[in-house]
Amino acid sequence: MLRTNLSTRPFYNERSVQVALAAIGLLVLAVTAFNAVELARLTASQRSLGAHAVESEQDAARLRTQAAAIRAQINPKELETVANAAREANGIIDRRAFSWTDLFGQFEHTLPEDVRITAVQPRLEQDGTFVVGITVQARRAEDLDAFIEALEKTGAFRNVLSLEEQTNDSGLLEAVVEGTYTGMPRG
């Protein structure tokens, strides 16, 4: 068996090289076509978005002009009158929303045995907070202090202080306690 090549030209497999080059060429053409289609689509989208942005800017400018015109038509005295009426209405709503049940429930849970409440007077302050004045009678000053501390610990009262203390004819300590009532603690 003879293993040498006696031909004048050696055999090269040119067909596989041509098929590979043709495949690469088709792949390049497909990618180029895809890129061209995407470029056209993105260009159209950019034009559309640009037109929408210009339209939105024009709308915003028009609305700003309208708002300025409306603000110029508002009479400051009428606005102040409406604002005062709204504050008054909110105050009435706040007074109506005051829960005596919650307040007395707080007292029930915090009242020591040797302290009794003789009067309760809530009032709405200008800043919208409720201040509750409580007239109490206690056997000892320690009982009164325990009541004040218990109110503070509930979270429903802040800044609870004894404003006035005196001993009555029966030997009981009468005190006026006042504190800011914030309502039932959120939790």
C-alpha positions in Angstrom: 0.0 0.0 0.0 1.3 3.3 -1.1 0.9 6.3 1.2 2.3 9.2 -0.8 0.3 11.7 -2.7 1.3 11.5 -6.4 -1.0 14.3 -7.6 0.4 17.6 -8.7 -2.0 19.5 -6.6 -2.9 18.4 -3.1 -6.6 17.9 -2.2 -8.1 20.5 0.1 -11.6 20.3 1.4 -12.8 23.7 0.1 -16.5 22.9 0.3 -16.6 22.8 4.1 -14.7 26.1 4.3 -17.1 27.7 1.8 -20.1 26.4 3.8 -18.6 27.8 7.1 -18.0 31.2 5.4 -21.5 31.2 4.0 -22.9 30.4 7.4 -20.9 33.2 9.0 -22.0 35.6 6.3 -25.7 34.7 6.8 -25.2 35.2 10.6 -23.7 38.6 10.0 -26.5 39.5 7.6 -29.1 38.4 10.1 -27.5 40.4 13.0 -27.2 43.4 10.7 -30.9 43.1 9.7 -31.9 42.8 13.3 -29.9 45.9 14.3 -31.3 47.9 11.4 -34.9 46.9 12.4 -34.1 47.8 16.1 -32.5 51.1 15.1 -35.6 52.0 13.1 -37.9 51.0 16.0 -36.0 52.9 18.6 -35.7 56.0 16.5 -39.4 56.0 16.0 -39.9 55.4 19.7 -37.5 58.3 20.6 -39.4 60.6 18.2 -42.7 59.7 19.8 -41.4 60.1 23.3 -39.8 63.4 22.4 -43.1 64.7 21.0 -44.9 63.5 24.1 -42.3 65.3 26.4 -42.8 68.5 24.5 -46.6 68.2 24.7 -46.3 67.5 28.5 -44.1 70.5 29.0 -46.6 72.7 27.2 -49.4 71.3 29.3 -47.4 71.9 32.5 -46.8 75.5 31.4 -50.5 76.0 30.6 -51.5 74.6 34.0 -49.0 76.7 35.8 -50.4 79.8 34.1 -54.0 78.8 34.9 -53.0 78.2 38.6 -51.4 81.6 38.8 -54.5 83.2 37.3 -56.8 81.4 39.8 -54.5 82.3 42.8 -54.6 85.9 41.6 -58.5 85.8 41.7 -58.6 84.6 45.3 -59.5 87.3 47.8 -57.2 87.0 50.8 -60.0 88.2 53.2 -62.4 85.6 51.9 -59.7 82.9 52.2 -59.0 83.9 55.8 -62.8 83.8 56.5 -63.0 80.3 55.0 -59.9 79.2 57.0 -61.4 80.5 60.2 -64.6 78.6 59.5 -62.7 75.4 58.8 -60.8 75.8 62.1 -64.1 76.3 64.0 -65.6 73.3 62.3 -62.6 71.2 63.2 -62.8 72.3 66.8 -66.5 71.3 67.0 -65.6 67.9 65.4 -62.8 67.4 67.9 -65.1 68.2 70.8 -67.7 65.8 69.5 -65.1 63.1 69.0 -64.0 63.4 72.7 -64.6 60.0 74.3 -65.8 60.2 77.9 -65.9 56.4 78.0 -62.2 56.1 77.2 -61.3 58.9 79.7 -63.2 57.2 82.5 -61.8 53.9 81.5 -58.3 55.3 82.0 -59.3 56.6 85.4 -60.8 53.3 86.4 -57.5 51.5 85.6 -55.3 54.0 87.4 -57.2 55.1 90.4 -55.7 53.9 93.7 -58.0 52.7 96.5 -57.6 55.8 98.7 -58.2 58.3 96.0 -61.6 59.4 94.6 -62.5 61.8 91.8 -64.9 64.5 92.5 -64.9 66.5 89.3 -63.5 66.2 85.7 -63.3 69.1 83.3 -61.8 68.7 79.8 -61.0 71.7 77.7 -59.8 72.1 74.1 -56.7 74.3 73.8 -56.0 76.6 70.8 -53.4 74.1 69.5 -56.0 71.3 69.4 -54.9 69.4 72.5 -57.2 68.4 75.3 -56.3 69.4 78.8 -58.2 67.6 81.5 -58.6 69.1 85.0 -59.4 66.5 87.7 -60.4 67.4 91.2 -59.5 64.5 93.5 -59.6 63.7 97.2 -56.9 61.4 98.7 -56.1 60.2 102.2 -52.4 60.8 101.8 -50.0 62.7 99.5 -48.5 59.4 98.5 -51.8 58.2 97.2 -52.1 61.3 95.1 -48.6 60.8 93.7 -49.4 57.2 92.9 -52.5 58.4 90.9 -50.4 61.0 89.0 -47.7 58.4 88.1 -50.3 55.8 87.1 -51.9 58.4 84.7 -48.5 59.2 83.1 -47.7 55.5 82.7 -50.8 54.8 80.6 -49.5 56.8 77.7 -52.9 58.6 77.4 -51.7 61.5 79.6 -48.7 63.8 79.4 -47.5 66.5 81.8 -49.7 65.6 84.7 -49.2 68.0 87.6 -51.0 68.8 90.8 -51.8 72.5 90.5 -53.4 73.0 93.9 -53.5 71.0 97.1 -55.3 71.7 100.4 -56.7 69.7 103.4 -60.4 69.8 103.9 -62.4 69.7 107.2 -62.6 65.9 107.0 -58.8 65.6 106.9 -58.7 64.6 103.3 -56.2 66.0 100.8 -58.1 67.8 98.0 -56.1 68.5 94.9 -56.6 69.8 91.4 -54.6 67.7 88.9 -54.2 68.8 85.3 -52.7 67.0 82.3 -52.7 66.8 78.6 -55.0 64.0 77.4 -53.9 62.4 74.2 -56.5 59.6 74.1 -56.1 55.9 74.0 -52.5 55.0 73.4 -51.8 53.6 69.9 -50.2 50.3 70.0 
